[in-house]
């Protein structure tokens, strides 16, 4: 006679959030003890982590457990009925739904802590309502707690890039500036304000061997999230408002406001369509026709002789030649005139000199932080190898184990040491550049480069981007008019002139009837990040 087979049981455990304290392991242990008491045999176990039963239907492991129990006709065992469902049957599954499913397919439901729940339909419905109400109460309590933290200026959420968690004297977790990532945030902000695109910033960081918080590759979205995160300016969100936080800021509020203004300006001028292959300063509707209001779109054409012609074309006239009288206008005429106007009324040369000097200092701080992080990594690699060697010397490891571990650890130590040496060399070059840097000469060279780029004498995308970024901060746009000028304008060519539409945020005051622009420095992307010094 073969011994009678015990009834099969499937175990399911779950945690709504990350399981930092071993809750799932405890649930599994309780369920196994219950199965043993009930003389059943475990046929499998499943567990979902960070899967809510209040805002969702748990995770894929619950679906797998239900399927397994149905195929075997087994008993599904949980620590408590709320591991299965806590929803209100609208946003998430109600416990009664699982109870009815189990009755239909012949699966028994058992619970370690509230086994009477599954005795009948009424008990399952009542306990399901209790689980739902318990989750609703906890949800409201969490919301209230987060609101109280925000009111005190305390940040709640995952660690933002550039900041790190640290325990204070009261053993409370608080945000502080990360010594390695903080300079990277400053670099991202400086390059963005200098006119570098988010995609180019990400590409530069990747080229420099800098990793994201998770050790991955930089993407445009990663840069965008950092620029949009108020925590870098010592702020936290409270609904639609920003309030001061108690943690240290990486950038000041004025710089944060400039970043958001530039992001908003770029969003306003974003348009779909074919990009121009030329060196046009104006794109995406930032220059409009004063006759019909349509965008002046950048166009590049090549004639039969092979020479290239760059111009702005009224989009309205392109669609319907009879709708507008604005003729095509040379790109170089428009761009050079606007740059000359900007240099006269909107550019602070003294601040630009200071900005150039600060760019080198910022780069030195960034490379020094990377070197220190690499030194720490190398020290840890050396200590790991030393511990393994000590264990071998004391007889705790065999010769074969020592050789295998050494083969893994020695390359790690050598790679870390090489990384340290690379950053030391980079820091020496950067500091040498800082020592001989002449801000006045840099400024003259930078302005000459930008003028040449705008005039079309050279192709320098970073120079044009720097001017475009500055114009976006100061102006809401420009309009190209025909005829004689009647008000503040930019002289262009005979019978054509440009009207600047000044941004309200850029006004510092008025002199009589004329607005006064809040003059600002012009960051130039290539000089600000000192690309030639990077590895």
C-alpha positions as CSV (number, residue, x, y, z in Angstrom):
1,X,0.0,0.0,0.0
2,X,1.4,3.4,-1.0
3,X,1.0,6.2,1.7
4,X,-1.9,8.5,0.9
5,X,-0.7,11.7,-0.8
6,X,-1.1,14.9,1.2
7,X,-3.4,17.6,-0.2
8,X,-1.4,20.1,-2.3
9,X,-0.9,23.7,-1.1
10,X,0.3,26.8,-2.8
11,X,1.8,29.7,-0.7
12,X,1.5,33.3,-1.7
13,X,3.2,36.3,0.1
14,X,3.2,40.0,-0.7
15,X,4.5,43.4,0.3
16,X,3.0,46.7,-1.0
17,X,6.4,48.5,-0.8
18,X,10.0,47.5,-1.0
19,X,10.6,44.6,1.5
20,X,13.4,46.1,3.6
21,X,12.7,44.1,6.8
22,X,12.1,40.6,5.5
23,X,8.3,40.7,5.7
24,X,7.9,38.3,2.8
25,X,10.3,35.7,4.4
26,X,8.2,35.9,7.6
27,X,5.0,35.4,5.7
28,X,6.4,32.3,3.9
29,X,7.6,30.9,7.2
30,X,4.2,31.3,8.9
31,X,2.4,29.7,5.9
32,X,4.7,26.7,5.9
33,X,4.1,26.2,9.6
34,X,0.4,26.4,8.9
35,X,0.6,23.9,6.1
36,X,2.5,21.4,8.3
37,X,-0.1,21.7,11.1
38,X,-2.9,21.2,8.6
39,X,-1.1,18.1,7.1
40,X,-0.8,19.6,3.6
41,X,2.2,19.5,1.2
42,X,3.7,22.6,-0.4
43,X,3.7,22.5,-4.2
44,X,5.1,25.9,-4.8
45,X,5.4,29.4,-3.4
46,X,5.0,32.9,-5.0
47,X,5.7,36.4,-3.7
48,X,5.2,40.0,-5.0
49,X,7.3,42.9,-3.7
50,X,6.4,46.6,-4.2
51,X,3.0,45.6,-5.6
52,X,0.0,47.3,-4.0
53,X,-3.4,45.6,-3.5
54,X,-5.0,49.0,-2.8
55,X,-4.1,50.9,-5.9
56,X,-3.6,47.8,-8.0
57,X,-4.2,44.0,-8.2
58,X,-0.8,43.0,-6.7
59,X,1.6,41.7,-9.2
60,X,2.4,38.9,-11.7
61,X,3.3,36.5,-8.9
62,X,-0.3,36.5,-7.6
63,X,-1.6,35.7,-11.1
64,X,0.9,32.8,-11.3
65,X,-0.1,31.5,-7.8
66,X,-3.8,31.6,-8.7
67,X,-3.2,29.7,-11.9
68,X,-1.0,27.1,-10.2
69,X,-3.6,26.5,-7.5
70,X,-6.4,26.2,-10.2
71,X,-4.4,23.6,-12.2
72,X,-3.7,21.4,-9.2
73,X,-7.0,22.0,-7.5
74,X,-4.8,23.0,-4.5
75,X,-5.4,25.1,-1.4
76,X,-4.0,28.7,-1.7
77,X,-2.5,29.7,1.7
78,X,-1.7,33.3,2.8
79,X,-0.7,34.9,6.0
80,X,-3.7,37.2,6.0
81,X,-6.5,37.7,3.6
82,X,-5.3,41.3,2.8
83,X,-2.3,39.7,1.0
84,X,-4.8,38.8,-1.7
85,X,-6.8,41.9,-2.1
86,X,-7.5,45.3,-0.4
87,X,-9.4,47.1,-3.2
88,X,-12.9,48.6,-3.5
89,X,-13.7,46.7,-6.7
90,X,-13.3,49.8,-8.7
91,X,-9.7,50.9,-8.5
92,X,-8.4,47.5,-7.4
93,X,-9.8,44.0,-6.9
94,X,-12.1,43.3,-3.9
95,X,-11.5,40.2,-1.8
96,X,-15.0,38.9,-2.6
97,X,-13.9,38.7,-6.3
98,X,-11.1,36.2,-5.4
99,X,-13.4,34.3,-3.1
100,X,-16.0,33.8,-5.9
101,X,-13.3,32.9,-8.4
102,X,-12.0,30.2,-5.9
103,X,-15.5,28.7,-5.4
104,X,-16.0,28.6,-9.2
105,X,-12.7,26.8,-10.0
106,X,-12.6,24.5,-6.9
107,X,-9.7,26.2,-5.1
108,X,-9.7,26.4,-1.3
109,X,-8.5,29.6,0.3
110,X,-6.9,29.5,3.8
111,X,-5.3,32.2,6.0
112,X,-3.0,31.9,8.9
113,X,-4.3,34.9,10.8
114,X,-7.9,35.2,9.7
115,X,-8.9,31.7,8.5
116,X,-12.6,32.2,9.2
117,X,-12.7,34.8,6.4
118,X,-13.1,32.1,3.8
119,X,-15.8,30.1,5.6
120,X,-18.7,31.7,3.7
121,X,-19.6,34.4,1.3
122,X,-20.7,36.9,4.0
123,X,-17.5,36.6,6.0
124,X,-15.4,37.1,2.8
125,X,-17.4,40.2,1.9
126,X,-17.2,41.7,5.4
127,X,-13.4,41.1,5.7
128,X,-12.9,42.4,2.2
129,X,-14.6,45.7,3.3
130,X,-12.5,45.8,6.4
131,X,-9.3,45.3,4.3
132,X,-10.5,48.1,2.0
133,X,-11.2,50.5,4.8
134,X,-7.9,49.7,6.5
135,X,-6.1,50.6,3.3
136,X,-8.1,53.8,2.9
137,X,-7.2,54.8,6.4
138,X,-3.5,54.1,5.9
139,X,-3.5,56.0,2.6
140,X,-5.0,59.1,4.3
141,X,-2.6,58.8,7.1
142,X,0.4,58.6,4.7
143,X,-0.9,61.6,2.8
144,X,-1.3,63.6,6.0
145,X,2.1,62.6,7.2
146,X,3.7,63.7,3.9
147,X,1.8,67.0,4.1
148,X,3.2,67.6,7.6
149,X,6.7,66.8,6.4
150,X,6.4,69.2,3.5
151,X,5.1,71.9,5.8
152,X,8.3,71.5,7.8
153,X,10.4,71.7,4.6
154,X,11.3,68.0,4.7
155,X,11.7,66.1,1.5
156,X,10.0,62.8,0.9
157,X,10.7,60.5,-1.9
158,X,13.5,58.7,-3.7
159,X,17.0,60.2,-3.5
160,X,17.4,63.0,-6.1
161,X,20.6,63.1,-8.2
162,X,23.1,65.5,-6.6
163,X,21.9,64.8,-3.1
164,X,22.3,61.9,-0.7
165,X,20.8,60.6,2.5
166,X,22.6,61.0,5.8
167,X,21.8,60.4,9.5
168,X,21.9,63.6,11.6
169,X,22.6,63.9,15.3
170,X,19.0,63.0,16.2
171,X,19.4,59.8,14.0
172,X,16.9,61.2,11.5
173,X,17.5,60.8,7.8
174,X,18.2,64.1,6.0
175,X,19.3,65.2,2.5
176,X,22.8,66.6,2.0
177,X,24.8,67.6,-1.0
178,X,26.6,64.6,-2.6
179,X,30.3,65.5,-3.0
180,X,30.6,63.6,-6.3
181,X,27.2,64.3,-7.9
182,X,26.8,67.9,-6.8
183,X,29.4,69.3,-9.2
184,X,27.8,67.3,-12.0
185,X,24.5,69.0,-11.3
186,X,26.2,72.4,-11.4
187,X,27.8,71.4,-14.7
188,X,24.5,70.3,-16.2
189,X,22.8,73.6,-15.2
190,X,25.7,75.8,-16.5
191,X,25.8,74.0,-19.8
192,X,22.0,74.2,-20.3
193,X,22.0,78.0,-19.5
194,X,24.9,78.3,-21.9
195,X,22.7,77.0,-24.7
196,X,23.8,73.3,-24.8
197,X,20.9,71.0,-25.6
198,X,19.8,68.4,-23.1
199,X,20.8,65.7,-25.6
200,X,24.3,67.2,-26.1
201,X,24.7,67.5,-22.3
202,X,23.9,63.8,-21.9
203,X,26.3,62.9,-24.7
204,X,29.1,64.9,-23.1
205,X,28.6,63.3,-19.7
206,X,28.7,59.8,-21.3
207,X,31.8,60.7,-23.2
208,X,33.5,61.8,-20.0
209,X,32.8,58.4,-18.4
210,X,30.4,59.8,-15.8
211,X,27.6,57.5,-14.8
212,X,24.0,58.2,-13.6
213,X,22.8,57.5,-10.1
214,X,22.1,53.9,-11.1
215,X,25.3,53.5,-13.0
216,X,23.7,53.7,-16.4
217,X,24.1,55.8,-19.5
218,X,23.0,59.4,-19.6
219,X,19.9,60.1,-21.7
220,X,18.1,63.3,-22.6
221,X,15.3,62.4,-20.2
222,X,17.8,62.0,-17.4
223,X,19.1,65.5,-17.9
224,X,15.6,66.9,-18.2
225,X,14.5,65.3,-14.9
226,X,17.5,66.9,-13.1
227,X,16.8,70.3,-14.5
228,X,13.1,70.0,-13.6
229,X,13.7,68.8,-10.0
230,X,13.3,71.7,-7.5
231,X,15.3,69.8,-4.9
232,X,18.5,70.9,-6.5
233,X,17.6,74.5,-5.6
234,X,16.6,73.6,-2.0
235,X,12.9,73.6,-2.8
236,X,10.1,71.0,-2.6
237,X,6.8,70.8,-4.3
238,X,3.6,71.3,-2.3
239,X,0.9,70.9,-4.9
240,X,1.4,73.6,-7.5
241,X,3.6,75.6,-5.2
242,X,7.3,75.5,-4.4
243,X,8.3,75.9,-0.8
244,X,11.7,76.2,0.9
245,X,13.2,73.0,2.1
246,X,15.6,72.4,5.0
247,X,18.2,70.6,2.9
248,X,21.2,72.3,1.3
249,X,20.7,73.7,-2.2
250,X,23.1,72.9,-5.1
251,X,22.1,76.0,-7.1
252,X,20.5,79.2,-5.9
253,X,16.9,80.2,-6.5
254,X,17.8,82.8,-9.1
255,X,19.7,80.2,-11.2
256,X,16.8,77.8,-10.8
257,X,14.3,80.5,-12.0
258,X,16.6,81.1,-15.1
259,X,16.6,77.4,-15.9
260,X,12.8,77.1,-15.7
261,X,12.3,80.3,-17.7
262,X,14.6,78.9,-20.4
263,X,12.9,75.5,-20.3
264,X,9.5,77.3,-20.7
265,X,10.8,79.4,-23.6
266,X,12.1,76.4,-25.4
267,X,8.8,74.6,-24.9
268,X,6.8,77.6,-26.3
269,X,8.9,77.6,-29.5
270,X,8.9,73.8,-30.0
271,X,7.3,72.8,-33.3
272,X,7.3,69.6,-35.3
273,X,8.6,69.6,-38.7
274,X,11.7,69.3,-40.8
275,X,14.8,71.0,-39.2
276,X,16.9,73.2,-41.3
277,X,20.4,72.0,-42.3
278,X,21.8,75.5,-42.2
279,X,23.2,77.7,-39.4
280,X,20.0,79.7,-38.8
281,X,19.7,81.5,-35.4
282,X,15.9,81.5,-35.5
283,X,13.9,78.3,-35.5
284,X,10.6,76.9,-34.4
285,X,8.6,80.1,-34.9
286,X,10.8,82.4,-32.8
287,X,11.0,84.8,-35.8
288,X,7.6,85.7,-37.3
289,X,6.4,87.6,-40.3
290,X,5.2,91.1,-39.4
291,X,2.8,91.1,-42.4
292,X,0.8,87.9,-41.8
293,X,2.0,86.6,-38.4
294,X,3.2,83.3,-39.8
295,X,6.6,81.8,-38.8
296,X,9.6,82.8,-40.8
297,X,11.0,79.3,-41.4
298,X,14.7,78.6,-42.0
299,X,15.6,77.2,-45.4
300,X,18.8,76.1,-47.1
301,X,19.0,75.7,-50.8
302,X,21.8,74.7,-53.2
303,X,21.8,76.0,-56.8
304,X,23.2,74.4,-59.9
305,X,26.7,75.7,-59.3
306,X,26.8,74.0,-55.9
307,X,26.8,77.2,-53.8
308,X,24.5,77.2,-50.8
309,X,21.9,79.9,-50.0
310,X,20.5,80.3,-46.5
311,X,17.4,82.4,-45.9
312,X,14.2,82.8,-44.0
313,X,10.9,82.2,-45.8
314,X,7.4,83.3,-44.6
315,X,5.5,80.1,-44.0
316,X,2.2,81.8,-45.0
317,X,3.6,82.9,-48.3
318,X,5.1,79.4,-48.9
319,X,1.6,77.9,-48.5
320,X,-0.2,80.6,-50.5
321,X,2.0,83.1,-52.5
322,X,-0.9,85.6,-52.7
323,X,-1.5,85.7,-49.0
324,X,1.6,87.7,-48.0
325,X,4.1,90.1,-49.6
326,X,7.1,89.3,-47.4
327,X,10.0,88.2,-49.7
328,X,12.7,85.7,-48.6
329,X,15.3,87.3,-46.4
330,X,19.0,86.3,-46.2
331,X,19.9,84.5,-43.0
332,X,23.1,86.3,-42.5
333,X,21.4,89.7,-42.6
334,X,18.8,88.8,-40.0
335,X,21.1,86.9,-37.6
336,X,24.0,89.4,-37.7
337,X,21.6,92.4,-37.1
338,X,19.9,90.6,-34.1
339,X,23.2,89.6,-32.6
340,X,24.5,93.2,-32.8
341,X,21.3,94.4,-31.1
342,X,21.6,91.8,-28.4
343,X,25.2,92.6,-27.8
344,X,24.3,96.3,-27.4
345,X,21.2,96.0,-25.1
346,X,21.2,92.6,-23.5
347,X,24.8,91.4,-23.0
348,X,26.7,92.1,-19.8
349,X,30.4,91.8,-20.8
350,X,31.7,92.1,-17.2
351,X,29.5,89.3,-16.0
352,X,30.6,87.2,-19.0
353,X,34.2,87.6,-18.0
354,X,33.3,86.4,-14.5
355,X,31.3,83.5,-15.9
356,X,34.3,82.4,-18.0
357,X,36.5,82.3,-14.9
358,X,33.9,80.5,-12.9
359,X,33.6,77.9,-15.6
360,X,37.2,76.7,-15.0
361,X,36.8,76.7,-11.3
362,X,33.6,74.6,-11.7
363,X,35.4,72.2,-13.9
364,X,38.3,71.8,-11.3
365,X,35.8,71.1,-8.6
366,X,34.0,68.5,-10.7
367,X,37.2,66.6,-11.7
368,X,38.4,66.8,-8.1
369,X,35.2,65.2,-6.8
370,X,35.5,62.5,-9.5
371,X,39.1,61.8,-8.5
372,X,38.2,61.5,-4.8
373,X,35.4,59.1,-5.6
374,X,37.8,57.0,-7.7
375,X,40.3,57.0,-4.9
376,X,37.7,55.7,-2.5
377,X,36.7,53.0,-5.0
378,X,40.4,52.0,-5.4
379,X,40.9,51.9,-1.6
380,X,37.9,49.5,-1.3
381,X,39.2,47.3,-4.0
382,X,42.6,47.1,-2.3
383,X,41.0,46.3,1.1
384,X,38.9,43.5,-0.4
385,X,42.0,41.9,-1.9
386,X,43.8,42.2,1.4
387,X,41.0,40.6,3.4
388,X,40.9,37.6,1.0
389,X,44.7,37.3,1.3
390,X,44.4,37.4,5.1
391,X,41.8,34.7,5.1
392,X,44.0,32.5,2.9
393,X,47.0,33.1,5.2
394,X,44.9,32.1,8.3
395,X,43.8,28.9,6.6
396,X,40.2,30.0,6.1
397,X,40.5,29.6,2.3
398,X,42.1,26.9,0.2
399,X,44.8,27.6,-2.3
400,X,42.3,27.1,-5.2
401,X,39.8,29.5,-3.6
402,X,42.5,32.1,-3.1
403,X,43.6,31.8,-6.8
404,X,40.0,32.1,-8.0
405,X,39.2,35.2,-5.8
406,X,42.6,36.8,-6.6
407,X,41.9,36.4,-10.3
408,X,38.6,38.4,-9.9
409,X,39.8,41.0,-7.4
410,X,43.2,42.0,-8.9
411,X,41.8,43.2,-12.2
412,X,39.2,45.3,-10.2
413,X,42.0,46.9,-8.2
414,X,44.1,47.6,-11.3
415,X,41.1,49.1,-13.1
416,X,40.3,51.3,-10.1
417,X,44.0,52.4,-9.8
418,X,44.0,53.3,-13.5
419,X,40.8,55.3,-13.1
420,X,42.4,57.3,-10.3
421,X,45.5,58.0,-12.4
422,X,43.3,59.2,-15.3
423,X,41.4,61.6,-13.1
424,X,44.6,62.9,-11.5
425,X,46.1,63.7,-14.9
426,X,42.8,65.3,-16.0
427,X,42.8,67.4,-12.8
428,X,46.4,68.5,-13.4
429,X,45.5,69.6,-16.9
430,X,42.4,71.5,-15.8
431,X,44.3,73.3,-13.0
432,X,47.0,74.2,-15.4
433,X,44.5,75.7,-17.7
434,X,42.9,77.6,-14.8
435,X,46.3,79.0,-13.9
436,X,47.0,80.5,-17.3
437,X,43.5,81.3,-18.3
438,X,43.0,84.9,-19.2
439,X,39.3,85.8,-18.9
440,X,39.7,88.9,-21.1
441,X,41.4,87.0,-23.9
442,X,38.7,84.3,-23.6
443,X,36.0,86.8,-23.9
444,X,37.5,88.4,-27.0
445,X,38.0,85.0,-28.6
446,X,34.5,83.9,-27.6
447,X,32.7,87.0,-29.0
448,X,34.7,86.8,-32.2
449,X,33.8,83.2,-32.6
450,X,30.1,83.9,-32.1
451,X,30.1,86.9,-34.5
452,X,31.7,84.7,-37.1
453,X,29.3,81.9,-36.5
454,X,26.2,84.2,-36.7
455,X,27.6,85.9,-39.8
456,X,28.0,82.5,-41.4
457,X,31.8,82.7,-41.8
458,X,32.2,79.5,-39.8
459,X,30.0,76.6,-38.7
460,X,30.0,76.6,-34.9
461,X,26.8,75.0,-33.5
462,X,27.7,75.7,-29.9
463,X,28.3,79.4,-30.5
464,X,24.9,79.8,-32.3
465,X,23.2,77.7,-29.5
466,X,24.6,80.1,-26.9
467,X,23.1,83.1,-28.6
468,X,19.8,81.3,-29.3
469,X,19.6,80.4,-25.6
470,X,20.3,83.9,-24.4
471,X,17.6,85.3,-26.8
472,X,15.1,82.8,-25.5
473,X,15.7,84.1,-22.0
474,X,15.3,87.8,-23.0
475,X,12.7,87.8,-25.7
476,X,9.4,86.2,-26.5
477,X,10.3,86.4,-30.1
478,X,11.1,88.7,-33.1
479,X,9.0,90.0,-36.0
480,X,10.3,90.8,-39.4
481,X,8.6,93.9,-41.0
482,X,8.6,95.6,-44.3
483,X,8.5,99.4,-44.7
484,X,9.9,102.2,-42.5
485,X,10.3,101.4,-38.8
486,X,7.9,103.2,-36.4
487,X,9.2,102.2,-32.9
488,X,12.1,100.4,-31.1
489,X,13.7,98.2,-33.8
490,X,16.7,96.6,-35.2
491,X,18.0,98.1,-38.4
492,X,18.4,95.5,-41.1
493,X,18.4,96.4,-44.7
494,X,16.5,98.9,-46.8
495,X,12.7,98.7,-46.3
496,X,13.0,95.8,-43.8
497,X,13.4,95.9,-40.0
498,X,13.1,93.6,-37.0
499,X,10.9,94.2,-34.0
500,X,12.0,92.5,-30.7
501,X,9.2,91.2,-28.5
502,X,10.7,91.5,-25.0
503,X,9.9,89.0,-22.3
504,X,8.2,90.4,-19.2
505,X,10.6,88.4,-17.0
506,X,13.7,90.1,-18.6
507,X,12.6,93.7,-17.9
508,X,14.6,95.5,-15.2
509,X,12.7,98.8,-15.5
510,X,11.9,101.6,-17.9
511,X,13.5,104.8,-19.0
512,X,10.8,107.0,-20.3
513,X,8.8,104.9,-22.7
514,X,11.7,102.6,-23.5
515,X,12.0,99.2,-21.6
516,X,15.3,98.4,-20.0
517,X,16.5,94.9,-20.3
518,X,18.0,93.0,-17.4
519,X,21.4,92.5,-18.9
520,X,23.0,89.1,-18.4
521,X,26.2,87.2,-19.2
522,X,26.4,85.1,-22.3
523,X,27.5,81.5,-21.5
524,X,29.2,79.8,-24.5
525,X,28.8,76.1,-24.3
526,X,32.2,74.9,-25.6
527,X,34.1,77.2,-23.2
528,X,31.9,76.6,-20.2
529,X,32.4,72.8,-20.2
530,X,36.0,73.1,-21.6
531,X,35.4,70.1,-23.9
532,X,39.1,70.0,-25.0
533,X,40.1,69.1,-21.4
534,X,37.8,66.2,-21.1
535,X,38.9,62.6,-21.5
